[in-house]
Amino acid sequence: MFEIAFAKQFDYVPEDVRARIDLRLRNIASSLGNIQKDQGTLQDSVVVLVIDAWRIQYRVEASARRLLLEEALFLGRE
């Protein structure tokens, strides 16, 4: 499984949204954990998700086997 880390604190994100972000990242981390390091198919990348009008950006650090949550930006009302 991939570790989930945070580039900074995200206390300004509502608790219910943080819970959905956490669940989504845990599911992604679990799925990525099934990819073997030696398969060479997983590369570092930046991914953007939109969850409840929040733009979430995280970085996949394949060699470190880590997801780094970098940004949470409120986009406004849906």
C-alpha positions as CSV (number, residue, x, y, z in Angstrom):
1,M,0.0,0.0,0.0
2,F,1.1,3.5,-0.7
3,E,1.6,6.0,2.3
4,I,-0.6,9.1,2.3
5,A,1.2,12.3,3.3
6,F,0.3,16.0,3.5
7,A,2.4,18.8,2.1
8,K,0.7,21.2,4.6
9,Q,-2.3,21.3,7.0
10,F,-5.7,21.3,5.5
11,D,-7.7,22.4,8.5
12,Y,-9.6,24.9,6.4
13,V,-11.3,22.1,4.5
14,P,-14.6,21.0,6.1
15,E,-14.4,17.8,8.1
16,D,-16.9,15.9,5.9
17,V,-15.0,16.8,2.8
18,R,-11.7,15.8,4.4
19,A,-13.3,12.5,5.3
20,R,-14.3,11.9,1.6
21,I,-10.8,13.0,0.4
22,D,-9.3,10.5,2.9
23,L,-11.5,7.7,1.8
24,R,-10.7,8.4,-1.9
25,L,-7.0,8.6,-1.3
26,R,-7.0,5.4,0.8
27,N,-8.8,3.5,-2.0
28,I,-6.3,4.9,-4.6
29,A,-3.3,4.0,-2.3
30,S,-4.6,0.5,-1.9
31,S,-5.1,0.1,-5.6
32,L,-1.6,1.5,-6.4
33,G,-0.1,-0.8,-3.8
34,N,-1.1,-3.8,-5.9
35,I,1.3,-2.6,-8.7
36,Q,4.7,-4.2,-8.2
37,K,7.7,-1.8,-8.1
38,D,9.5,-3.9,-10.7
39,Q,6.7,-3.8,-13.2
40,G,7.9,-0.4,-14.3
41,T,4.3,0.8,-15.2
42,L,3.9,3.3,-12.4
43,Q,5.5,6.8,-12.8
44,D,5.5,9.9,-10.7
45,S,2.6,12.1,-11.7
46,V,0.3,14.9,-10.5
47,V,-3.4,14.1,-10.2
48,V,-6.4,16.5,-9.8
49,L,-9.7,15.4,-8.4
50,V,-12.9,17.4,-7.8
51,I,-14.8,16.4,-4.6
52,D,-17.8,18.4,-3.4
53,A,-16.7,21.6,-5.2
54,W,-13.1,21.2,-3.9
55,R,-10.2,20.8,-6.3
56,I,-7.8,18.3,-4.8
57,Q,-4.3,18.0,-6.1
58,Y,-2.0,15.2,-5.1
59,R,1.3,13.8,-6.3
60,V,2.0,10.1,-6.9
61,E,5.6,9.5,-5.8
62,A,6.1,6.0,-7.3
63,S,9.6,5.3,-6.0
64,A,8.7,6.4,-2.5
65,R,5.3,4.6,-2.7
66,R,3.6,7.7,-1.4
67,L,0.6,10.0,-2.3
68,L,1.4,13.5,-1.3
69,L,-1.7,15.8,-0.9
70,E,-0.5,19.2,-2.1
71,E,-3.6,21.4,-2.5
72,A,-7.2,21.8,-1.7
73,L,-8.9,24.7,-3.4
74,F,-12.6,25.6,-3.0
75,L,-14.2,26.1,-6.4
76,G,-17.5,27.5,-5.2
77,R,-21.1,26.3,-5.0
78,E,-22.1,23.4,-7.3
